[in-house]
């Protein structure tokens, strides 16, 4: 976790204070349940709730001696609450606390990430509608293809993040489980009703079947979804970077009054924020492999996953939160140059209408293969001689014998490419 790429809300979720607070909530909830079912004396949970305070430094000091984080935590609580706290953790194993707590932290983070996605969706929707009919060139393989609109381009990202939101909701639901089942998940020394009570209290679901731990396929799924979202972040960031290139310059990241672009070249306005997002997205995706490798643990449990999760838990969530929030601000403040978009549309002098000419020839009875060859020959000539394609076609008898001049000129109109934009937008924003 690097402070440069961290926001306080997510840092708080992954703080030691919050982790131990969740541990305490779990232990108190379990004690309440045990009191309810007359397993331990009444008053334990209320005593602990009243007197126990989280003291991170004290817990760490104890841990340095006992070499066990949960025991250190319980010892610190005992110091504050007295002999009655001996009833805490009855029949439980450390993983009951650790895994349930970890899942709560993941769910807390996921819900915050949903807010980030909602912000992006609202901005993309607003911008897509604003530029709904702003013509620009569509590119395939980096080459001019056919006209689209900038609003349509943004709409594609809106749809992707909408899918991401649903994916994350499902991942949060899947990770929101609780295990209070004892040393190897058999409930040998703890009543299953305790787990049911704790799960309900903490708004979780009881794990269907645990070993000593909650199965790590759940966690692998969660981190995989974060990686997919990061991929979407990078796709949009990469698009912005490409469109800001000097040769293109259809977009520009917001550049503040006192901002500097280059230490050497005063004229530079670099897409540094989008480039930064590309790097952060790579980091989030890198956490997937260790999460997947955590699935295969020895027998009912080993701790090879523990060091992994201590790293990827906070880092993946905090980094993605930062990236999503930064992306939202980039898109919100993006500078759009419609005139340059139109200029680039005209750059290839009508070559982007080649498909329509070919299709019109086939409608007039020409074989597709022959139509393709004739249009391609003229397209090559247009490119080499820097001549308008329409002018060349008007001189080609193979064309004019089948398509009238007026009909040919009608082909070279951008507007008709946008005749179904309303249809797409209605489907997109329904």
Residue, then its C-alpha position, 0 to 999 in steps of 0.5 A: x500500500x502506497x500513500x500516493x495511491x491511497x484514499x483515506x476511506x479504503x485505508x481506514x477499512x484496512x487499518x489495524x484498528x478496523x481489523x481488530x474492531x471487527x475481531x471484537x465484534x465477532x467475539x462479542x456476537x459469538x458471546x451473545x449467542x452463547x449466552x442466549x443458548x446458555x453455554x456461558x453465563x449472562x453478562x459476558x458480552x455486555x461487559x466486553x462491549x463496555x470495557x474492551x478498547x482496541x489498543x493496537x500497540x498493546x496487541x503488537x507488544x503481546x504478539x511479539x512475545x506469544x507469536x500469535x495475533x489472535x491470542x495477543x488480541x484476546x489477551x489484551x481484551x482479558x487485561x481490560x475486562x477481567x476473568x469473565x473474558x475467559x468465556x470468549x472464543x469458546x470452541x472457536x479457532x483463530x480462523x473463525x475470527x480471521x476469515x470472517x473478519x477478512x471477508x467483512x473487510x473485503x465486503x466493506x471495500x467492495x461496497x465502496x468500490x460500487x460507489x466509485x463505479x456508480x460515479x463513473x457510470x453517472x459521468x459516462x452517461x452524462x458525457x455520452x448523451x452530450x456527445x451523442x451526435x458528435x462525429x468522429x472516426x471509428x478505428x480498427x487496428x488503429x486504422x480509420x474504419x467508418x464514422x461513429x460518434x464520440x457519444x457512442x464510444x463513451x457508451x461502450x465504456x458505460x455498458x462495460x462498467x455497468x457489467x462490472x457493477x453487476x459482477x462486483x455485486x455478485x462477488x461481494x455476495x459470494x464473499x460475504x460468508x461467516x465461519x464459526x465452526x471450530x478447529x476443522x469445521x465440524x462444530x465439535x466444540x461449538x453449537x452451529x447455532x452460534x455461527x447462525x447467530x453471528x452471521x445474522x448479526x454481522x449480515x453475512x451468510x454461514x459458510x456452507x461447509x468449511x474446513x478450518x477456513x473459508x474456501x479460497x475459491x470465493x476469494x479468488x473470484x473476488x480478486x478476479x473481478x477486481x482485475x476485470x474492473x482494472x482491465x476496464x479502467x485501462x481500456x478507457x485510459x488507453x483510449x484517452x491516451x491514444x486520442x491525445x496523441x499529437x497526430x490525433x489530438x481529439x481529446x486532452x486531459x484537463x491541464x490546470x493553470x500551474x501544471x507543468x508537462x515536461x521538465x525539458x519541453x515547456x510545450x508538452x501536455x502529457x496524458x500522465x493521469x491516464x498513463x498512471x491508471x494503466x500502471x495501477x491497473x497492471x498492479x491490480x491484475x497482478x494480484x489475481x495469480x496469488x489469489x488463485x494459488x491460494x485455493x489449493x491449501x494442504x488438507x484442512x488448512x495451512x497458512x501459506x495463504x496468510x502472507x499473500x492475503x495480508x498483502x493483496x487484501x489491502x493493496x488490490x482494493x485500495x489501488x482499485x479505489x484510487x484508480x476508479x476515482x481518478x478515472x471518474x475525475x479524468x472523464x468528468x474534466x476531459x477536454x473534447x475537440x469536435x473540430x479536430x474529430x471532424x478534421x480527422x474524419x476527412x483526413x482520408x478524403x472519403x476512403x471511409x465510405x468504401x464499403x458503402x460504394x461496394x455494397x451499392x455496386x452489389x445492389x446494382x447487380x455486380x458480383x461482390x468480388x468484382x465490386x471489391x476489386x474496383x473500389x479497392x483499386x480506386x482507394x489505393x489510387x486515392x491514398x497514393x495520389x492524395x485525391x478525394x475518393x469521390x472524384x476518382x469514382x466519378x471518373x471510373x466508368x465501372x462505377x458511373x455505369x451502375x451508380x448515378x452521380x447523385x446517388x454516389x454523392x449521397x453515399x459520402x454523407x456522414x449523417x446516415x451512419x448515425x441513423x441508429x444511434x437513438x436505437x442504441x442509446x435507448x437500449x443502453x440507458x433503459 
